[in-house]
Amino acid sequence: MYNIAEIDLKALQNNIKIIRSMTENIEKTEKTKLLAIVKANAYGHGIVGISKELEKLNVDALGVATVEEGVKIREADIKTPIVVLFQHFRNESEYVCNYNLTPIISNAECLDDYDKFLKKHDKKLKLYIKVDTGLNRMGAKPKEVLNLAKKVLSYNTLELEGINTHYAASDMFDDASKEFTENQIKVFSEVLNNLKTNGIKINNAHTANSAALLYYKNAYFDMVRAGIVLYGYTEKLHDFGFKPILNLKSRVVLVRKIKKNETVSYGMTWKANKDTNIAVIPIGYADGMSRKLSNNWEVKIKGKYYPIVGKICMDIMMADIGNEDNIKENDDVLVFGDDDRINANTMANKIGTISHEVLVRIGERVKRVYKN
Ligand SMILES: *Cc1c(COP(=O)(O)O)cnc(C)c1O
């Protein structure tokens, strides 16, 4: 394996510690719990490896997108509660029960299915109700929540673990976005209070994604749902002390001479303006290097930065190393990682996306390696 995503578990511990100190520093009697998001292959970091480490670090729950992801980490012997963040299909209800996953429901559609299966196996299931406070993606409308909660409680097999919601613009700082978020918090609080007034016990109310964790202390409730900050990314690199935990590394496979006026790669988009040398690096868009980074990225070899020249191919890309003569086959190449110039934020900016997408695009051929 020549392409590796090297994952620094010390940095992950550091990031967890920062999250904990943020949630401990607010005035509250009960400790704020932590749900760590491991959906989408743990944002590209490897769902099994990361979940095992997070379990060791005693997070209170893990968050996955799909039932399949939940099954995968249960089968890897994860004992921590696993919350399925998104609506699942009805025909997955049996897996939810069987693998003791914690679903989040928007309506009563699956309740009979859960009940039937749970009765047969003499089991119980915890679940959450999602409240739609404005994202308009999933969830029950605020005024429907009380009835849905009562309906859940009418089954002996089901336990209402809590309620939650998700923000539309907690990472945006213009006045309209801030007002929108504050209103979502207000609507959610009203729903929560209404349930409590009606004698319904809620163990866990949670709303905060990473951005809300950083910027809205009034959004913490009982638990926070941290995603991108676990992996070390904030708006500005190293803000609050978070540290990217992944370095994407490749190795030089070939160094070759290029004459002045020769072009490199498909479409002849780059032409040498003097005699030079090219390092061929066996990582391409199949591995997560967007083609939009063609002639628009640099990599680090032996402590120096070199530009990527020509189109990035499916499996390979080229760096102009000039007349550097100490670069050889097998030399390490930092493609991006915990580096001021080449990181998931700077890459995201170049291709018009967010660090989340850069990380999840790291391909299957890249081996995830965990270092203590
Ligand atoms: C992905 C996700 C999160 C985490 O978002 P980050 O911005 O990565 O912190 C939190 N809650 C829900 C419901 C999600 O889907």
The ligand as an ORCA input file, in Angstrom:
! r2SCAN-3c Opt
* xyz 0 1
  C     -23.506     14.950     10.358
  C     -24.354     15.374     11.467
  C     -23.812     16.046     12.578
  C     -22.368     16.472     12.657
  O     -22.132     17.626     11.884
  P     -20.719     18.362     11.966
  O     -20.925     19.631     11.226
  O     -19.751     17.487     11.255
  O     -20.414     18.509     13.391
  C     -24.652     16.315     13.641
  N     -25.965     15.964     13.598
  C     -26.507     15.360     12.536
  C     -27.955     15.005     12.544
  C     -25.732     15.048     11.433
  O     -26.282     14.465     10.386
*
